[in-house]
Amino acid sequence: MSLTAADLPASKAFYSRVLGWEYRAGFGLDEYAEAVTEGEPIAGIGEAGHSFGVPACWSVHFAVDSVDRAAERVRERGGTVAVGPLPFGPGRVAWAIDPAGAPFALWEGPREPHWSPRGGGRGLWIELHTRDVFAAAIFYSQALGWDTEPPERCTLRYENDQVFVDINGRTVAALHGGAVEEAPDPKVRPRWQVTFRTPHPNQAAERAAAAGGEVVGAPDDTAPGLATLLRDPEGTLFSVAAQTAEIGPEDATPHRTSDTP
């Protein structure tokens, strides 16, 4: 996960106040910072995307062996490569848009800091909101090479109207929108939504509002539980949810109250 921000110092101060993040230089670049929580890197914040014409947003970066080959697969399958591939720090990056309109990024380079141990766990959760979950699952599987990975490393599980992505036995993401066996839902605005875990999400939402952000809506059911959608002062959406134990495949189902069928 990486945030492209128009004002790096202001963004760092906002997320530090809301989520308690500390920072260290990322990739040896002054314009890029690694956010650290509980001694582990959780995300990156940088101004590089601003200079490249990338709007302020939270971007999901998928690691690939070759950003050029991955970018070509994105184009072949109906997606758009908006910026890049181009050098960034010790690697190369490209910003792309899937066929439904959801932006994401491709990363080729060192995979340290390795943020994925916290993905699907206490620190981070990502969900793709899309109109046709079945088409999205096919696109990302083929564009990112998930369909060529051995089943014991990478699997996609279809449950009701969602697809869950399991990497090395851990559920790391969900794709949802229109049900798998239903027509695409035209009301969904396609996007990757990032949820950060925090011990006190209600207090984090209050701090976000006090720091110039906005609470967008009431808590909503997600795989990790109830998540509150927020907007930072630059207008970038993100969510906060309660800090819980690691999610395994058997646990990755939307939170339900006891009286909900």
C-alpha positions in Angstrom: 0.0 0.0 0.0 1.3 3.4 -0.9 -0.3 6.9 -0.6 0.5 9.5 -3.2 0.1 12.8 -1.5 0.2 16.4 -2.7 1.6 17.5 0.7 3.9 14.9 2.2 4.5 16.6 5.6 0.8 17.3 6.1 -0.2 13.7 5.2 2.4 12.2 7.5 1.1 14.4 10.3 -2.5 13.4 9.7 -2.0 9.7 9.6 0.4 9.9 12.6 -2.4 11.6 14.6 -5.1 9.2 13.4 -3.3 5.9 13.5 -0.2 6.6 15.6 2.2 5.9 12.7 5.9 6.7 12.9 8.1 7.1 9.9 11.5 6.4 8.4 13.0 7.1 5.0 11.9 4.8 2.3 14.2 3.6 -0.5 16.6 6.3 0.6 14.4 9.0 -0.9 13.5 12.2 0.8 10.1 12.4 -0.9 9.1 8.9 0.2 8.5 7.6 3.8 7.7 4.2 5.2 4.9 4.3 7.9 5.8 2.0 10.8 3.5 0.7 13.5 4.5 -1.7 16.3 7.9 -1.8 14.8 6.8 -3.1 11.4 6.3 -1.2 8.1 2.6 -0.9 7.2 2.6 1.4 4.1 4.4 4.0 2.1 3.7 7.7 1.7 5.3 9.8 -1.1 5.0 12.8 -3.3 6.4 11.0 -6.4 3.0 10.2 -7.8 2.1 13.9 -7.6 5.0 14.9 -9.9 4.1 12.1 -12.3 0.5 13.3 -12.6 -1.0 10.5 -10.4 -3.9 11.8 -8.3 -3.7 11.7 -4.5 -5.0 8.2 -3.5 -4.2 5.1 -1.7 -2.8 2.6 -4.2 -2.6 -1.2 -3.9 0.8 -2.2 -5.4 1.1 -5.8 -6.7 4.6 -7.2 -6.8 5.5 -8.7 -10.2 8.7 -10.3 -11.6 8.6 -8.0 -14.6 6.6 -4.8 -14.6 6.9 -4.6 -18.5 5.3 -8.1 -19.0 2.6 -7.4 -16.4 1.8 -4.1 -18.0 1.4 -5.8 -21.3 -0.9 -8.4 -19.8 -3.0 -5.6 -18.3 -3.4 -4.1 -21.8 -4.1 -7.4 -23.5 -7.0 -8.1 -21.0 -8.7 -4.7 -21.4 -7.0 -2.7 -18.7 -5.1 0.6 -19.1 -1.5 1.5 -18.1 -1.9 5.1 -17.2 1.7 6.0 -16.1 4.9 4.1 -16.6 6.6 1.7 -16.4 9.2 4.0 -15.0 12.1 3.9 -12.4 11.2 4.6 -8.8 13.8 4.2 -6.0 15.5 0.7 -6.4 12.7 -0.6 -8.7 10.2 0.2 -11.4 6.5 1.0 -11.1 3.5 1.4 -13.3 0.0 2.8 -12.4 -2.8 1.0 -14.2 -6.6 0.9 -14.3 -8.6 -2.4 -14.6 -11.3 -2.8 -17.2 -14.0 -1.7 -14.7 -12.1 1.5 -13.8 -10.4 0.6 -10.5 -6.8 2.0 -10.3 -3.9 -0.1 -9.0 -0.1 -0.3 -9.3 2.5 -2.8 -10.4 5.9 -3.0 -8.6 9.1 -4.6 -9.8 12.0 -4.5 -7.4 13.0 -5.4 -3.9 10.2 -6.8 -1.9 11.5 -5.5 1.4 10.0 -4.0 3.5 7.7 -7.1 3.2 4.4 -5.7 4.1 2.3 -8.7 3.3 2.7 -10.5 6.7 0.3 -7.9 8.1 -2.0 -8.0 5.1 -5.0 -10.0 6.0 -3.9 -9.8 9.6 -3.9 -7.2 12.3 -2.6 -4.3 10.2 -4.2 -4.1 6.8 -7.1 -5.4 4.7 -7.8 -4.6 1.0 -11.1 -5.1 -0.9 -11.9 -4.5 -4.5 -15.3 -2.9 -5.0 -16.3 -3.7 -8.5 -19.4 -4.2 -10.7 -18.6 -7.8 -11.9 -16.7 -9.8 -9.4 -16.3 -12.8 -11.7 -14.8 -10.7 -14.5 -12.5 -9.0 -12.0 -11.2 -12.3 -10.6 -10.3 -13.5 -14.1 -8.6 -10.2 -15.0 -6.4 -10.0 -11.9 -5.6 -13.7 -12.0 -4.4 -13.5 -15.5 -2.8 -10.0 -15.4 -0.8 -10.7 -12.2 -0.1 -14.4 -12.9 -2.2 -15.8 -10.0 -3.5 -18.4 -12.4 0.0 -19.9 -12.9 0.8 -20.1 -9.2 0.6 -23.5 -7.6 -2.6 -24.0 -5.7 -0.8 -24.4 -2.4 0.6 -20.8 -2.8 -2.3 -18.9 -4.3 -6.0 -19.7 -4.6 -9.2 -17.8 -5.3 -12.3 -18.9 -3.3 -15.8 -18.0 -4.4 -18.3 -17.5 -1.6 -21.7 -15.9 -2.2 -21.1 -12.6 -3.9 -17.4 -12.4 -3.0 -14.1 -13.8 -4.1 -11.3 -14.2 -1.5 -7.6 -14.3 -2.4 -5.5 -16.7 -0.3 -1.7 -16.4 -0.4 0.3 -19.1 1.4 -2.8 -20.1 3.3 -3.7 -16.6 4.5 -6.6 -14.6 3.2 -5.2 -11.3 2.1 -7.9 -9.6 0.0 -11.6 -9.8 -1.1 -13.2 -8.9 -4.4 -16.9 -8.1 -4.2 -19.7 -6.2 -5.9 -22.2 -7.9 -8.2 -22.9 -11.5 -7.2 -21.0 -14.1 -9.1 -24.2 -15.5 -10.6 -26.0 -12.2 -11.1 -25.8 -9.4 -13.6 -23.1 -6.7 -12.9 -24.1 -4.0 -10.4 -24.1 -0.6 -12.2 -24.2 1.3 -8.9 -20.8 0.3 -7.7 -17.9 2.7 -8.2 -14.9 0.4 -8.9 -12.0 1.0 -6.5 -9.6 -0.8 -4.2 -10.5 0.0 -0.7 -7.8 -0.1 2.1 -8.7 -0.7 5.7 -6.2 -0.1 8.5 -6.6 -2.0 11.8 -6.4 0.0 15.0 -7.2 -0.9 18.6 -9.8 2.0 18.9 -11.4 2.7 15.5 -14.1 5.0 16.9 -11.4 7.2 18.5 -9.4 7.1 15.2 -12.5 8.4 13.3 -12.9 11.2 15.9 -9.2 12.1 15.5 -9.5 12.1 11.7 -12.4 14.6 11.8 -10.5 16.8 14.3 -7.4 16.7 12.1 -9.3 18.0 9.0 -10.6 14.7 7.6 -14.1 13.5 7.4 -16.2 10.5 8.6 -18.0 9.5 5.4 -20.5 7.0 6.8 -21.6 4.7 9.5 -19.6 1.5 10.1 -20.1 -1.2 7.4 -19.7 -4.9 7.4 -16.5 -6.2 5.9 -14.5 -9.4 6.2 -12.4 -8.1 9.2 -15.6 -6.8 10.9 -17.2 -3.3 11.1 -15.1 -0.7 9.2 -15.7 3.1 9.2 -15.0 4.9 5.9 -13.0 8.1 6.3 -11.6 10.8 4.0 -8.2 12.5 4.7 -7.8 16.3 4.2 -6.7 15.7 0.6 -9.9 13.8 -0.1 -8.4 10.3 -0.2 -10.7 7.5 1.1 -9.6 4.8 3.6 -11.2 2.8 6.3 -10.4 1.9 9.9 -11.5 -1.3 11.7 -10.9 -3.0 15.0 -7.6 -4.7 15.5 -8.2 -8.5 15.5 -6.3 -11.8 15.1 -4.9 -12.9 11.7 -7.6 -13.9 9.2 -7.4 -17.4 7.8 -9.5 -18.8 5.0 -12.1 -20.1 7.4 -12.5 -16.7 9.0 -12.8 -14.5 5.9 -16.5 -14.0 5.8 -18.3 -10.8 6.4 -19.2 -9.9 10.0 -22.7 -10.9 10.8 -24.8 -10.0 13.9 -26.4 -12.9 15.7 -29.9 -12.1 14.2 -28.7 -11.8 10.6 -29.3 -14.9 8.5 
